[in-house]
Amino acid sequence: MFQSSALEDAASPAASQNLVPDFAEAWDRVRRRLRAELGEDVFSSWFGRLDLVGVADGAAHLSVPTRFLKSWIQSHYVDRVRQLVCEELAGVAQITLTVRGAVAARPARAAAATEATAPSAPAARSVQDRAASPERASSAEAEGLSGSPLDRRLSFSSFLVGRSNALAHAAAERVARIEPGQAPLYNPLYVHAAVGLGKTHLLHAVGHEVQAAGRRAIYLTADRFMYDFVTALKSQNALAFKERLRGIDLLIIDDVQFLQGKSIQQEFCHTINALVDAGRQVVVAADRPPADLESLDERVRSRLAGGLVVEMGALDEALRVKILQARIEAARTHQASFEVSDAVVAHVARTITTNGRDLDGAVNRLLAHTTLTGASLTVEAAEIAVRDLVRSREPKKVKIEDIQKLVATHYNVSRADILSSRRSAGVVKPRQVAMYLSKVLTLRSLPEIGRRFGGRDHTTVLHAVRKIEATSTADPALREDIELLKRMLQD
């Protein structure tokens, strides 16, 4: 059971100074596990300022500095936090989450920890990113621009071009190398692709090119934009935040699909409108086209779709070979004896068809095989080394939006009906079927499914799933409908 209101805005952060040493050590273990499971980016974004206030009556009392952080953690990570806390803190069965008072003094230890994580919060790509451009990061902070640093390795010269990404690469180069005073051709430029296909590489390359020309550019992830905006609101500097963003030459926003909150989305839309109207360039990346960003306001989707929308497709085999050869050559700078035959490269390129990150993993496994075992790297040995990365029979990824559209068509209702609050029998049944299929065919959580169905509570989704499960057992016609819809979605 999670309690959020028992100590709302009333907890004293100073209590954490008096934590029993065992509890302090256990809390450090919780934080380390969260960091390891979620990654540095997510941890810094949402948990860097989560503190343990104290433990009493079988409950661990946690606090965060803003209501936004509290709401986000409750909506997305509360179950995992509770599980880790209960595992690490003896005698704890539940947790509470409160908002620290604005004037309350924070513990010295917690404050130092926050300061230590602040430069990377909330979404720097890696520790290497920060080290790669300290001068630029310092300059940006001095100017009040709180963007994430650009990775020097991610440039146009290191970007490998193939059929699947040639259009996106050409558009990004044109945007980055436009002459001063010339009106942007593609504004905003919207690039979408699945994970690991190179869209973030292109964004960093555009940023480097623009900064090298002496123009002002800022790179932000959606998480970072949200964090900076909420921080500005809390410190009553929202106007200055808006003016800083609108005074730059290039705004780059990555992972825009994670943009949450009505007021934040409104400000994001206002910022894009202001920049475009002023002739400034905007480049945005996401994992799907604008029309499929169901969590975003319609005005935001419309503005994003109004520019040039470019998809980066799956890596073709020739491009996968080029990527593997480049990664192998880079690995040889550290291990000169690392040799991979053309036959092995060709085999790996044929069998690993997912994304560039899996290809990186393949090279690491091949390197480990040769350096740790000393055995020759044959095609058979390579097959064994990378077999965990082979996903040739991976089932088709089903989207909730596709489920809603197909179910609406099947039952002769509109998708808007399914997302609406209507409760007529002709709408409730398709809605529940769509919720059930979303649960069994996707990896989305119940709260996420509820949000995709018009902002419904997760208990509504759970009720729908149980209702369809029970009804389909006794109703052969419904069972046939569901099986048909499953096949259509997975084919």
C-alpha positions in Angstrom: 0.0 0.0 0.0 1.3 3.4 -1.0 0.4 6.4 1.1 1.0 9.9 -0.3 -1.1 12.3 1.7 -0.4 11.3 5.3 2.5 13.7 5.6 1.9 16.0 2.7 4.1 19.0 2.8 4.6 18.4 6.5 7.7 16.2 6.7 10.8 17.6 8.2 13.8 16.9 6.0 16.0 17.6 8.9 14.9 14.3 10.3 17.2 12.5 7.8 20.2 13.9 9.6 19.3 11.7 12.5 18.8 8.5 10.5 20.0 5.3 12.1 23.2 4.3 10.3 21.7 1.0 9.2 18.8 2.8 7.6 21.2 5.3 5.9 23.3 2.5 4.5 20.1 0.7 3.3 18.9 3.8 1.6 22.2 4.1 -0.2 21.7 0.6 -1.4 18.2 1.5 -2.7 19.6 4.4 -4.6 22.4 2.3 -6.1 20.0 -0.3 -7.2 17.7 2.3 -8.8 20.7 3.8 -10.6 21.8 0.4 -11.9 18.3 -0.6 -13.0 17.1 2.7 -14.6 20.4 4.1 -15.8 22.1 7.4 -15.0 19.8 9.5 -17.1 16.6 8.4 -15.5 18.0 8.3 -12.0 19.4 11.8 -12.2 16.2 13.1 -13.7 13.8 11.8 -11.1 15.6 10.3 -8.1 18.6 12.5 -7.6 16.7 14.6 -5.1 14.6 11.8 -3.5 15.5 11.7 0.2 14.8 9.3 3.0 13.4 11.4 5.8 12.9 8.7 8.4 11.4 5.3 9.3 8.5 5.0 11.7 5.7 2.5 12.4 6.8 0.2 9.6 6.8 3.0 7.0 9.7 4.7 5.2 9.0 8.4 4.8 10.5 9.8 1.6 10.5 13.4 0.3 11.1 15.4 -2.9 11.4 19.1 -3.5 8.5 19.6 -5.9 4.9 18.4 -6.4 5.8 17.6 -10.1 8.5 15.2 -9.0 6.2 13.6 -6.5 3.4 13.2 -9.1 5.9 11.7 -11.6 7.3 9.2 -9.2 3.8 8.2 -8.0 2.7 7.7 -11.6 5.7 5.8 -13.0 7.9 4.3 -10.4 6.1 4.0 -7.1 5.8 0.2 -7.1 9.5 -0.3 -7.9 10.6 2.2 -5.2 8.3 0.5 -2.6 9.6 -2.9 -3.5 13.3 -1.9 -3.2 12.7 0.0 0.0 10.9 -2.9 1.6 13.7 -5.3 0.5 16.5 -3.2 1.8 15.0 -1.6 5.0 14.2 -4.2 7.6 10.8 -3.9 9.1 9.4 -1.5 6.5 6.2 -2.6 4.8 5.1 0.7 3.1 6.3 4.1 2.0 5.0 7.6 2.0 6.1 10.4 -0.3 5.9 14.1 0.6 6.9 17.4 -0.8 9.6 19.2 1.2 8.8 22.8 2.3 10.3 25.5 0.1 12.0 27.2 3.1 13.0 24.1 4.9 16.8 23.5 5.2 17.9 20.3 3.6 20.4 18.0 5.2 24.0 18.7 4.3 24.5 15.2 3.1 21.5 15.3 0.8 22.3 18.8 -0.5 25.8 17.7 -1.4 24.5 14.7 -3.2 22.0 16.9 -5.2 24.8 19.3 -6.1 27.0 16.4 -7.2 24.2 15.1 -9.6 22.9 18.5 -10.8 25.1 18.9 -13.8 23.9 15.6 -15.3 20.2 16.1 -14.3 18.0 15.2 -15.7 19.0 13.6 -18.9 22.7 13.9 -20.0 23.5 10.9 -22.2 26.5 9.8 -20.3 29.4 10.7 -18.0 31.6 10.9 -21.1 29.2 13.5 -22.6 29.9 15.8 -19.7 33.7 15.3 -19.8 33.7 15.7 -23.6 32.8 19.3 -23.7 33.4 21.0 -20.3 34.2 24.3 -21.8 31.0 24.4 -23.8 29.0 23.2 -20.8 30.5 25.9 -18.6 29.8 28.5 -21.3 26.2 27.4 -21.6 25.7 27.6 -17.8 27.2 31.1 -17.7 24.7 32.2 -20.4 21.8 30.6 -18.5 21.4 27.9 -21.1 20.9 24.6 -19.2 21.1 22.2 -22.1 22.8 18.8 -22.0 26.3 18.7 -23.4 27.0 17.4 -26.9 29.1 14.3 -27.4 32.0 15.1 -29.6 32.1 11.6 -31.0 28.6 12.1 -32.6 29.4 14.2 -35.6 28.5 14.1 -39.3 31.9 12.7 -40.1 31.3 9.7 -37.9 27.7 9.1 -39.1 27.5 6.2 -41.5 25.0 6.7 -44.3 22.9 4.0 -46.0 19.6 3.7 -47.9 17.6 3.8 -44.6 19.0 7.0 -43.3 20.2 8.9 -46.3 17.2 11.3 -46.5 17.4 12.1 -42.7 21.2 12.7 -43.0 20.8 15.0 -46.0 18.1 17.0 -44.3 20.1 17.3 -41.1 23.2 18.5 -43.0 21.1 21.1 -44.9 19.6 22.4 -41.7 23.0 22.6 -39.9 24.9 24.3 -42.7 22.4 26.9 -43.8 23.9 30.3 -44.5 23.6 33.0 -41.8 20.5 35.2 -42.5 18.9 32.6 -44.8 15.4 31.5 -43.8 15.2 27.8 -42.6 14.0 25.5 -45.3 12.6 22.7 -43.1 11.2 24.0 -39.8 10.7 22.2 -37.7 12.8 19.2 -38.8 11.2 16.1 -37.2 13.2 12.9 -37.3 11.6 9.7 -36.0 13.1 6.2 -35.7 13.1 3.2 -33.5 15.7 2.8 -30.7 19.4 2.6 -31.8 19.0 3.7 -35.4 21.0 6.9 -35.1 18.6 9.8 -34.6 20.4 11.1 -31.5 23.7 10.9 -33.4 22.2 13.2 -36.0 20.9 15.6 -33.4 24.3 15.9 -31.8 25.9 16.3 -35.3 23.6 19.2 -36.1 24.4 20.9 -32.8 28.1 20.6 -33.3 27.9 22.0 -36.8 25.8 25.0 -35.7 28.1 25.8 -32.7 31.2 25.5 -34.9 29.7 28.2 -37.1 29.5 30.5 -34.0 25.7 30.3 -33.6 23.8 29.5 -30.4 22.4 26.0 -30.1 20.9 24.1 -27.2 20.3 20.4 -27.0 17.6 19.2 -24.6 15.9 15.9 -24.0 12.2 16.0 -23.2 13.0 15.1 -19.6 15.5 18.0 -19.4 13.0 20.5 -20.8 10.4 19.4 -18.3 12.9 19.6 -15.4 14.2 23.1 -16.4 10.6 24.4 -16.9 9.4 23.1 -13.5 12.5 24.5 -11.8 12.0 27.9 -13.4 8.4 27.9 -12.2 9.4 27.0 -8.7 12.0 29.7 -8.6 9.7 32.2 -10.2 12.0 32.6 -13.2 9.7 31.2 -15.8 9.8 34.4 -17.9 13.6 34.4 -18.0 13.6 30.7 -18.9 11.3 31.4 -21.9 13.3 34.3 -23.0 16.6 32.3 -22.9 15.1 29.5 -25.0 13.6 31.9 -27.6 16.8 33.8 -28.0 18.9 31.0 -29.4 19.5 30.1 -33.1 18.8 26.4 -32.9 16.7 24.3 -30.4 17.2 20.6 -30.5 14.7 18.4 -28.5 15.2 14.7 -28.2 12.8 11.9 -27.2 9.8 14.3 -27.4 7.4 11.3 -26.9 8.2 11.6 -23.2 6.9 15.2 -22.9 4.2 15.1 -20.2 2.0 17.7 -18.5 -0.5 20.1 -20.0 1.3 23.3 -19.0 4.7 22.0 -20.1 3.3 20.9 -23.5 1.7 24.4 -23.9 5.0 26.1 -23.1 6.8 23.7 -25.5 4.3 24.6 -28.3 4.6 28.3 -27.5 8.4 28.0 -27.7 8.4 26.2 -31.0 5.9 28.8 -32.5 8.1 31.7 -31.3 11.3 30.2 -32.7 9.8 29.3 -36.0 8.0 32.6 -36.4 11.3 34.4 -35.6 13.2 32.4 -38.3 15.1 30.2 -35.8 15.6 26.5 -36.5 14.0 23.7 -34.5 15.0 20.1 -34.7 12.9 17.4 -32.9 13.4 13.6 -32.6 11.0 10.9 -31.4 10.4 7.2 -31.7 7.2 7.6 -33.8 5.6 10.0 -36.2 3.8 13.1 -34.8 0.3 11.7 -35.5 1.1 8.7 -33.2 2.2 10.8 -30.2 -1.1 10.3 -28.5 0.1 11.7 -25.2 0.8 15.1 -26.7 -1.7 17.9 -27.2 -3.1 18.1 -30.7 -1.7 21.6 -31.2 1.8 20.2 -30.5 1.4 17.3 -32.9 0.1 19.7 -35.6 3.0 22.0 -35.2 5.5 19.2 -35.4 3.8 17.7 -38.5 3.9 21.1 -40.2 7.6 20.9 -40.9 9.6 18.2 -42.6 8.9 14.7 -41.1 11.6 12.1 -41.9 11.7 8.5 -40.9 15.0 6.6 -40.3 14.2 3.0 -41.3 15.8 -0.2 -40.2 19.5 -0.7 -41.0 20.0 -2.5 -44.3 22.6 -5.2 -44.5 25.2 -3.1 -46.3 24.9 -0.4 -43.7 25.2 -3.0 -40.9 28.5 -4.2 -42.5 29.8 -0.6 -42.5 28.9 -0.1 -38.9 30.5 -3.3 -37.8 33.7 -2.5 -39.7 33.9 1.0 -38.1 33.4 -0.4 -34.6 36.0 -3.1 -35.2 38.5 -0.5 -36.4 37.8 1.6 -33.3 38.3 -1.5 -31.1 41.7 -2.1 -32.7 43.0 1.2 -31.4 42.9 -0.5 -27.9 43.5 -4.1 -29.0 45.8 -4.1 -32.0 45.6 -7.9 -32.3 41.8 -7.8 -32.8 41.2 -9.2 -36.2 37.8 -10.1 -37.7 37.5 -11.8 -41.0 35.1 -10.6 -43.7 33.2 -13.9 -43.4 32.5 -13.2 -39.7 31.5 -9.6 -40.4 29.1 -10.8 -43.1 27.6 -13.4 -40.8 27.0 -11.0 -37.9 25.5 -8.4 -40.3 23.1 -11.0 -41.6 22.0 -12.3 -38.3 21.7 -9.2 -36.2 19.2 -7.0 -37.9 17.8 -4.9 -35.1 19.8 -1.7 -34.4 23.3 -0.2 -34.0 23.5 -0.8 -30.3 23.1 -4.5 -30.8 25.9 -4.3 -33.4 28.1 -2.5 -30.8 27.3 -5.3 -28.4 28.3 -7.9 -31.0 31.7 -6.3 -31.5 32.2 -6.3 -27.7 31.4 -10.0 -27.6 33.7 -10.8 -30.4 36.5 -8.8 -28.8 35.9 -10.6 -25.5 36.0 -14.0 -27.2 39.4 -13.3 -28.8 41.1 -11.6 -25.8 39.7 -13.7 -23.0 39.8 -17.2 -24.6 42.6 -16.8 -27.1 40.7 -19.0 -29.5 40.5 -18.1 -33.2 37.4 -16.2 -34.3 35.6 -18.5 -36.8 32.1 -18.1 -38.0 31.0 -20.8 -35.7 32.6 -19.1 -32.7 31.1 -15.8 -33.7 27.6 -17.4 -33.9 28.0 -18.7 -30.3 29.3 -15.3 -29.1 26.4 -13.2 -30.4 23.6 -15.7 -30.2 21.9 -13.8 -27.4 21.6 -10.8 -29.7 19.9 -12.6 -32.5 16.2 -11.8 -32.7 15.3 -12.9 -36.1 12.0 -14.4 -34.8 11.1 -11.6 -32.6 7.3 -11.0 -32.8 5.9 -7.9 -34.3 5.7 -4.9 -31.9 2.1 -4.0 -31.5 1.1 -0.4 -30.7 -1.8 0.6 -28.6 -2.9 3.1 -31.3 -3.1 0.2 -33.8 -5.2 -1.8 -31.4 -7.6 1.0 -30.9 -8.0 1.7 -34.6 -8.5 -2.0 -35.5 -11.0 -2.6 -32.7 -12.9 0.5 -33.6 -13.2 -0.6 -37.3 -14.1 -4.2 -36.3 -17.0 -3.0 -34.1 -18.1 -0.2 -36.4 -17.4 2.7 -33.9 -14.9 5.5 -34.1 -11.6 5.6 -32.2 -12.9 8.8 -30.6 -15.8 6.8 -29.2 -13.4 4.4 -27.6 -11.4 7.2 -26.0 -14.5 9.1 -24.9 -16.5 8.9 -21.7 -19.5 7.4 -23.4 -20.9 4.3 -21.5 -23.4 2.9 -24.0 -23.1 -0.9 -24.6 -22.0 -0.3 -28.2 -19.0 1.6 -27.0 -18.1 -0.1 -23.7 -17.5 -3.5 -25.2 -15.1 -2.4 -27.9 -13.3 -0.2 -25.3 -12.9 -3.1 -23.0 -11.7 -5.4 -25.8 -9.2 -2.8 -26.8 -7.9 -2.5 -23.2 -7.7 -6.2 -22.9 -5.7 -6.6 -26.1 -3.4 -3.7 -25.1 -2.6 -5.6 -21.9 -1.9 -9.0 -23.5 -0.1 -7.8 -26.7 2.0 -4.9 -25.4 4.4 -4.4 -22.5 2.7 -1.2 -21.3 1.6 -1.0 -17.7 -2.0 -0.6 -16.6 -1.5 3.1 -15.7 0.1 3.7 -19.1 -2.8 1.9 -20.9 -5.3 4.0 -18.9 -3.6 7.2 -20.0 -3.8 6.0 -23.7 -7.5 5.5 -23.3 -8.5 9.0 -22.5 -6.7 9.4 -19.1 -8.5 6.6 -17.3 -7.4 5.1 -14.0 -5.5 1.8 -14.0 -8.3 0.2 -12.0 -10.6 0.7 -15.0 -8.2 -1.1 -17.2 -7.9 -3.9 -14.7 -11.7 -4.3 -14.6 -11.9 -4.4 -18.4 -9.2 -7.1 -18.6 -10.9 -9.2 -16.0 -14.3 -8.7 -17.6 -13.1 -9.7 -21.1 -11.3 -12.7 -19.7 -14.4 -13.9 -17.9 -16.8 -13.2 -20.7 -14.7 -14.8 -23.4 -14.6 -18.0 -21.5 -18.4 -18.4 -21.7 -18.9 -16.6 -25.1 -17.5 -18.4 -28.1 -18.3 -15.5 -30.4 -16.3 -13.0 -28.3 -13.5 -15.5 -28.1 -13.3 -15.8 -31.9 -13.4 -12.0 -32.2 -10.4 -11.7 -29.9 -8.4 -14.4 -31.6 -9.1 -12.8 -35.0 -8.0 -9.4 -33.8 -4.9 -10.9 -32.3 -3.9 -12.5 -35.6 -4.6 -9.3 -37.6 -2.5 -7.3 -35.2 0.4 -9.7 -35.1 0.6 -10.5 -38.8 
